[in-house]
Amino acid sequence: MGQKEFYIYSHSSVPWQQKIVFDFLDKTSLKGDSRCLDAGCGVGNNLPILLKFFNNIVACDISKEALEYAKNRFKKYHNITFLQADITNLPFKNNSFDIVVCTEVLEHVENPEIAKDELLRILRKDNGYFIISTPNYFNLAGIVKLIMDGVVGKQSWDIWGDTQKTGERERFTTWFFIKKLFSQKNIKIVKERGGDFLNSWFLFLPFIYRNFKLTDKYPLLFLGKLPILNKLGMNYFILGKTNLSQ
């Protein structure tokens, strides 16, 4: 039972992350019948927010177990289509979606560049939006990760203790990793936000490291909106807009 619960948690995201997703979506003009993809949906923690905005949602994940869990959670919603898929090889036509949401996924894939190309391929070429996030190791936790990854011999350490136990990849990602990945002349970064300043700098304090109820409430939410400081938290989000036909 404990192992199953931990597996579910490793495909989840904390409530303050959905707060950022909501704030980003509120800045776009997309609502109603705009077609939305939740790429790497995990157990579906983004879906309650996406349902507030969109009537047509596709949720995909490479994990069959996580997808089944999400389907069971949202079985009463007939406007969500669940599909098992790898984000480096998505089964959708070009220009299929008005918005793509992909949070806490790229750090786990073998080739983020291919994943990025796939996400942009299926996105509307003009005025399509995307929301991307990964862990940001541009902080004290990043130094610890570099040391621990060297000790373990592979990229499997993370601040929450998930990937050490599952053996999954946790790539060393930073805010400039995301910015560089999506930097091209026909992409505009509309908004950027940081998050979780407790785990990024105070991970050695047992009270902080173990009290997820505190960090999940995100007591330092406002810091993620401030220039420079928004790049020092444990997670980094961007809202981007396409003009790929140019």
C-alpha beads as a LAMMPS data file, in Angstrom:
LAMMPS data file: protein, C-alpha beads

246 atoms
245 bonds

1 atom types
1 bond types

-500.0 500.0 xlo xhi
-500.0 500.0 ylo yhi
-500.0 500.0 zlo zhi

Masses

1 110.0

Atoms # bond

1 1 1 0.000 0.000 0.000
2 1 1 2.778 2.428 0.957
3 1 1 4.618 1.782 -2.301
4 1 1 1.480 2.522 -4.349
5 1 1 0.852 5.771 -2.487
6 1 1 4.432 6.890 -3.117
7 1 1 4.151 6.030 -6.794
8 1 1 1.051 8.207 -7.022
9 1 1 2.843 11.070 -5.283
10 1 1 5.748 10.863 -7.732
11 1 1 3.256 11.670 -10.521
12 1 1 1.668 14.569 -8.649
13 1 1 2.295 18.279 -8.238
14 1 1 1.689 20.513 -5.248
15 1 1 -1.245 22.985 -4.988
16 1 1 0.783 26.167 -5.407
17 1 1 1.830 24.990 -8.862
18 1 1 -1.808 24.882 -9.937
19 1 1 -2.112 28.440 -8.628
20 1 1 0.561 29.538 -11.114
21 1 1 -1.095 27.587 -13.943
22 1 1 -4.384 29.362 -13.141
23 1 1 -2.712 32.791 -13.110
24 1 1 -1.056 32.088 -16.467
25 1 1 -4.256 30.834 -18.089
26 1 1 -6.052 33.927 -16.861
27 1 1 -3.565 36.025 -18.890
28 1 1 -4.464 34.322 -22.182
29 1 1 -7.449 34.874 -24.435
30 1 1 -8.090 31.130 -24.691
31 1 1 -11.199 29.743 -23.061
32 1 1 -14.249 27.639 -23.829
33 1 1 -13.795 25.531 -26.939
34 1 1 -10.056 26.165 -27.281
35 1 1 -8.357 22.770 -27.480
36 1 1 -5.986 22.049 -24.573
37 1 1 -3.377 19.331 -24.072
38 1 1 -2.074 18.403 -20.620
39 1 1 1.157 16.682 -21.690
40 1 1 2.492 14.388 -18.988
41 1 1 -0.661 14.795 -16.911
42 1 1 0.386 12.340 -14.177
43 1 1 -2.480 11.708 -11.789
44 1 1 -4.321 14.773 -13.091
45 1 1 -3.556 17.535 -10.610
46 1 1 -3.677 20.206 -13.344
47 1 1 -7.087 19.098 -14.583
48 1 1 -9.312 20.892 -12.018
49 1 1 -7.731 24.177 -13.130
50 1 1 -7.914 23.349 -16.839
51 1 1 -11.602 22.462 -16.473
52 1 1 -12.280 26.009 -15.267
53 1 1 -11.125 27.312 -18.653
54 1 1 -11.632 24.674 -21.343
55 1 1 -14.382 22.396 -22.629
56 1 1 -12.069 20.242 -24.754
57 1 1 -9.076 18.712 -22.920
58 1 1 -6.728 15.895 -23.877
59 1 1 -4.626 14.453 -21.031
60 1 1 -1.730 12.166 -21.910
61 1 1 0.998 10.427 -19.963
62 1 1 3.551 7.700 -20.618
63 1 1 2.632 5.939 -17.368
64 1 1 -0.328 3.595 -17.720
65 1 1 -0.815 3.458 -13.939
66 1 1 -0.837 7.238 -13.498
67 1 1 -3.223 7.610 -16.421
68 1 1 -5.634 5.033 -15.022
69 1 1 -5.566 6.826 -11.678
70 1 1 -6.358 10.146 -13.379
71 1 1 -9.161 8.582 -15.440
72 1 1 -10.752 7.234 -12.271
73 1 1 -10.494 10.630 -10.551
74 1 1 -12.206 12.446 -13.425
75 1 1 -14.510 9.746 -14.789
76 1 1 -17.575 11.986 -14.520
77 1 1 -16.059 14.536 -16.922
78 1 1 -16.825 13.604 -20.513
79 1 1 -14.870 16.515 -21.993
80 1 1 -11.490 15.001 -21.026
81 1 1 -9.878 12.458 -23.348
82 1 1 -7.189 10.319 -21.707
83 1 1 -4.447 8.826 -23.838
84 1 1 -1.221 6.965 -23.111
85 1 1 1.540 8.682 -25.074
86 1 1 5.209 9.668 -24.979
87 1 1 5.747 13.424 -25.325
88 1 1 8.755 12.776 -27.583
89 1 1 6.431 11.050 -30.073
90 1 1 2.940 12.485 -29.757
91 1 1 0.111 10.908 -31.815
92 1 1 -1.406 14.221 -32.909
93 1 1 -1.422 16.137 -36.175
94 1 1 0.399 19.430 -36.602
95 1 1 -1.420 22.491 -35.206
96 1 1 -3.825 20.325 -33.180
97 1 1 -3.975 22.396 -29.979
98 1 1 -4.519 25.994 -28.956
99 1 1 -2.602 25.519 -25.714
100 1 1 -0.204 22.924 -24.312
101 1 1 0.466 22.547 -20.597
102 1 1 3.548 20.517 -19.663
103 1 1 4.535 20.850 -16.009
104 1 1 7.322 18.916 -14.258
105 1 1 7.896 16.553 -17.187
106 1 1 10.902 17.646 -19.259
107 1 1 13.358 16.858 -16.460
108 1 1 12.401 13.188 -16.768
109 1 1 12.665 12.666 -20.532
110 1 1 15.777 11.388 -22.278
111 1 1 15.812 14.115 -24.927
112 1 1 14.111 17.414 -23.930
113 1 1 14.937 18.945 -27.335
114 1 1 12.834 16.339 -29.150
115 1 1 10.039 16.783 -26.595
116 1 1 10.097 20.552 -27.147
117 1 1 9.906 20.106 -30.909
118 1 1 6.918 17.780 -30.523
119 1 1 5.084 20.188 -28.217
120 1 1 5.588 23.050 -30.669
121 1 1 4.686 20.869 -33.670
122 1 1 1.212 20.091 -32.347
123 1 1 0.639 23.647 -31.131
124 1 1 -1.192 26.241 -33.209
125 1 1 1.389 28.162 -35.234
126 1 1 0.032 31.604 -34.452
127 1 1 -1.246 32.725 -31.049
128 1 1 -0.866 29.281 -29.567
129 1 1 0.118 29.248 -25.904
130 1 1 2.215 26.896 -23.828
131 1 1 2.913 26.566 -20.110
132 1 1 6.133 24.791 -19.192
133 1 1 7.746 24.120 -15.824
134 1 1 10.641 22.111 -14.440
135 1 1 12.590 22.029 -11.196
136 1 1 15.078 24.891 -10.947
137 1 1 18.416 23.907 -9.446
138 1 1 19.913 27.403 -9.625
139 1 1 20.133 27.524 -5.816
140 1 1 21.558 25.695 -2.798
141 1 1 19.533 22.573 -3.583
142 1 1 21.290 22.484 -6.952
143 1 1 24.696 22.242 -5.305
144 1 1 23.427 19.352 -3.214
145 1 1 22.034 17.678 -6.323
146 1 1 25.339 17.912 -8.167
147 1 1 27.071 16.253 -5.217
148 1 1 24.426 13.580 -4.723
149 1 1 24.176 12.772 -8.437
150 1 1 27.935 12.266 -8.425
151 1 1 27.724 9.943 -5.420
152 1 1 24.874 7.904 -6.864
153 1 1 26.363 7.933 -10.350
154 1 1 23.248 9.010 -12.222
155 1 1 20.741 11.861 -12.273
156 1 1 18.295 10.470 -9.759
157 1 1 18.428 12.797 -6.739
158 1 1 15.630 15.242 -6.051
159 1 1 14.721 17.371 -3.073
160 1 1 11.451 15.536 -2.406
161 1 1 12.985 12.056 -2.335
162 1 1 10.797 10.655 -5.116
163 1 1 13.216 9.740 -7.876
164 1 1 15.781 8.224 -5.499
165 1 1 13.183 5.645 -4.540
166 1 1 11.720 5.039 -7.981
167 1 1 15.038 5.114 -9.845
168 1 1 13.644 7.556 -12.420
169 1 1 15.691 10.291 -14.101
170 1 1 15.667 13.765 -12.546
171 1 1 17.664 15.921 -14.951
172 1 1 19.648 18.870 -13.585
173 1 1 17.367 21.611 -14.890
174 1 1 17.484 25.350 -14.267
175 1 1 15.538 28.441 -15.291
176 1 1 18.004 29.109 -18.100
177 1 1 17.594 25.523 -19.310
178 1 1 13.924 26.263 -20.072
179 1 1 14.599 29.730 -21.479
180 1 1 17.309 28.385 -23.800
181 1 1 15.189 25.404 -24.847
182 1 1 12.301 27.605 -25.970
183 1 1 14.302 30.605 -27.195
184 1 1 13.640 31.161 -30.874
185 1 1 12.618 34.232 -32.828
186 1 1 9.021 33.144 -33.328
187 1 1 8.388 32.361 -29.642
188 1 1 7.534 35.053 -27.113
189 1 1 7.913 34.432 -23.387
190 1 1 4.894 36.256 -21.964
191 1 1 5.291 35.517 -18.247
192 1 1 7.759 33.774 -15.964
193 1 1 7.326 32.710 -12.360
194 1 1 9.365 30.997 -9.673
195 1 1 8.197 28.855 -6.798
196 1 1 9.095 27.050 -3.571
197 1 1 11.768 29.165 -1.906
198 1 1 11.784 27.043 1.232
199 1 1 13.002 23.767 -0.260
200 1 1 15.493 25.526 -2.540
201 1 1 17.442 27.204 0.269
202 1 1 16.431 25.577 3.568
203 1 1 16.454 21.896 2.619
204 1 1 18.759 21.029 5.532
205 1 1 16.152 22.057 8.097
206 1 1 14.085 18.957 8.985
207 1 1 11.019 21.095 9.670
208 1 1 11.085 22.499 6.138
209 1 1 12.200 19.361 4.359
210 1 1 9.529 17.129 5.876
211 1 1 6.630 19.505 6.409
212 1 1 5.080 19.366 2.947
213 1 1 1.806 20.790 4.280
214 1 1 3.671 24.030 4.902
215 1 1 5.480 24.196 1.555
216 1 1 2.362 23.111 -0.355
217 1 1 0.591 26.242 0.898
218 1 1 3.420 28.261 -0.618
219 1 1 3.863 30.960 2.067
220 1 1 6.291 32.939 -0.142
221 1 1 4.092 33.034 -3.245
222 1 1 4.778 36.710 -3.961
223 1 1 8.537 36.149 -4.353
224 1 1 7.932 34.141 -7.510
225 1 1 6.691 37.269 -9.283
226 1 1 9.756 39.392 -8.557
227 1 1 12.597 39.778 -11.095
228 1 1 15.798 37.893 -10.181
229 1 1 14.141 36.275 -7.160
230 1 1 11.798 34.376 -9.466
231 1 1 14.860 32.508 -10.740
232 1 1 16.026 31.300 -7.324
233 1 1 13.124 29.071 -6.271
234 1 1 12.836 25.312 -6.546
235 1 1 10.609 25.451 -9.645
236 1 1 10.389 27.728 -12.667
237 1 1 7.389 28.357 -14.965
238 1 1 7.072 30.112 -18.311
239 1 1 4.021 31.145 -20.317
240 1 1 4.916 31.313 -23.999
241 1 1 3.125 32.387 -27.160
242 1 1 3.798 31.183 -30.702
243 1 1 4.248 32.985 -33.991
244 1 1 5.720 29.991 -35.820
245 1 1 4.409 30.895 -39.272
246 1 1 6.906 33.765 -39.532

Bonds

1 1 1 2
2 1 2 3
3 1 3 4
4 1 4 5
5 1 5 6
6 1 6 7
7 1 7 8
8 1 8 9
9 1 9 10
10 1 10 11
11 1 11 12
12 1 12 13
13 1 13 14
14 1 14 15
15 1 15 16
16 1 16 17
17 1 17 18
18 1 18 19
19 1 19 20
20 1 20 21
21 1 21 22
22 1 22 23
23 1 23 24
24 1 24 25
25 1 25 26
26 1 26 27
27 1 27 28
28 1 28 29
29 1 29 30
30 1 30 31
31 1 31 32
32 1 32 33
33 1 33 34
34 1 34 35
35 1 35 36
36 1 36 37
37 1 37 38
38 1 38 39
39 1 39 40
40 1 40 41
41 1 41 42
42 1 42 43
43 1 43 44
44 1 44 45
45 1 45 46
46 1 46 47
47 1 47 48
48 1 48 49
49 1 49 50
50 1 50 51
51 1 51 52
52 1 52 53
53 1 53 54
54 1 54 55
55 1 55 56
56 1 56 57
57 1 57 58
58 1 58 59
59 1 59 60
60 1 60 61
61 1 61 62
62 1 62 63
63 1 63 64
64 1 64 65
65 1 65 66
66 1 66 67
67 1 67 68
68 1 68 69
69 1 69 70
70 1 70 71
71 1 71 72
72 1 72 73
73 1 73 74
74 1 74 75
75 1 75 76
76 1 76 77
77 1 77 78
78 1 78 79
79 1 79 80
80 1 80 81
81 1 81 82
82 1 82 83
83 1 83 84
84 1 84 85
85 1 85 86
86 1 86 87
87 1 87 88
88 1 88 89
89 1 89 90
90 1 90 91
91 1 91 92
92 1 92 93
93 1 93 94
94 1 94 95
95 1 95 96
96 1 96 97
97 1 97 98
98 1 98 99
99 1 99 100
100 1 100 101
101 1 101 102
102 1 102 103
103 1 103 104
104 1 104 105
105 1 105 106
106 1 106 107
107 1 107 108
108 1 108 109
109 1 109 110
110 1 110 111
111 1 111 112
112 1 112 113
113 1 113 114
114 1 114 115
115 1 115 116
116 1 116 117
117 1 117 118
118 1 118 119
119 1 119 120
120 1 120 121
121 1 121 122
122 1 122 123
123 1 123 124
124 1 124 125
125 1 125 126
126 1 126 127
127 1 127 128
128 1 128 129
129 1 129 130
130 1 130 131
131 1 131 132
132 1 132 133
133 1 133 134
134 1 134 135
135 1 135 136
136 1 136 137
137 1 137 138
138 1 138 139
139 1 139 140
140 1 140 141
141 1 141 142
142 1 142 143
143 1 143 144
144 1 144 145
145 1 145 146
146 1 146 147
147 1 147 148
148 1 148 149
149 1 149 150
150 1 150 151
151 1 151 152
152 1 152 153
153 1 153 154
154 1 154 155
155 1 155 156
156 1 156 157
157 1 157 158
158 1 158 159
159 1 159 160
160 1 160 161
161 1 161 162
162 1 162 163
163 1 163 164
164 1 164 165
165 1 165 166
166 1 166 167
167 1 167 168
168 1 168 169
169 1 169 170
170 1 170 171
171 1 171 172
172 1 172 173
173 1 173 174
174 1 174 175
175 1 175 176
176 1 176 177
177 1 177 178
178 1 178 179
179 1 179 180
180 1 180 181
181 1 181 182
182 1 182 183
183 1 183 184
184 1 184 185
185 1 185 186
186 1 186 187
187 1 187 188
188 1 188 189
189 1 189 190
190 1 190 191
191 1 191 192
192 1 192 193
193 1 193 194
194 1 194 195
195 1 195 196
196 1 196 197
197 1 197 198
198 1 198 199
199 1 199 200
200 1 200 201
201 1 201 202
202 1 202 203
203 1 203 204
204 1 204 205
205 1 205 206
206 1 206 207
207 1 207 208
208 1 208 209
209 1 209 210
210 1 210 211
211 1 211 212
212 1 212 213
213 1 213 214
214 1 214 215
215 1 215 216
216 1 216 217
217 1 217 218
218 1 218 219
219 1 219 220
220 1 220 221
221 1 221 222
222 1 222 223
223 1 223 224
224 1 224 225
225 1 225 226
226 1 226 227
227 1 227 228
228 1 228 229
229 1 229 230
230 1 230 231
231 1 231 232
232 1 232 233
233 1 233 234
234 1 234 235
235 1 235 236
236 1 236 237
237 1 237 238
238 1 238 239
239 1 239 240
240 1 240 241
241 1 241 242
242 1 242 243
243 1 243 244
244 1 244 245
245 1 245 246
